[in-house]
Each structure stands twice: as structure tokens, then as C-alpha cells.
Amino acid sequence: MNTIEAIHTLSQALREDEGYRQSWVANIAMAYMDSEHWFREENNKNGYLSKQDRREIANTAAEYFVQNLERK
């Protein structure tokens, strides 16, 4: 299966299976929540997060999500 076919198959599954879609949504959300928690601990931040902080967290969360997706 090539990349375009794989994306089409994934997109179709996300549209047709609400439980499967929710599992993706939950995993993406938790990747962000975990990454924000770790960022706050590592940087001793308890309050306001700047735009740069949020950008760093989002990028870390995206990488974390993809790494988890790649696991076998």
C-alpha cells in the first residue's frame, strides 16, 4: 500500500468508526497533556504559558504522538 492509499484508508476509518476516531482524538489530546505536564515540571512553570512555550509543547506533543504511533 502506498502513502496515498494508506491516508485514504485511515481517513475512511476515522469517518466511519466513531470509536476509532475517539481513540485518535484521546491519544492526541493526551500527548499534549503529557507534554505540557513535562514542560511545566522541567521549566518550573505553574502559571501562564507564553506563545513560545505553547509552540514548544505542541511540537513536543506531536513528536511524542508520532513516536507512539510508530511503536509496534
Summary of the structure (lengths in Angstrom):
residues: 72
radius of gyration: 15.3
end to end distance: 18.0
largest distance: 46.4
contacts: 156
relative contact order: 0.11
helix: 83%
strand: 0%
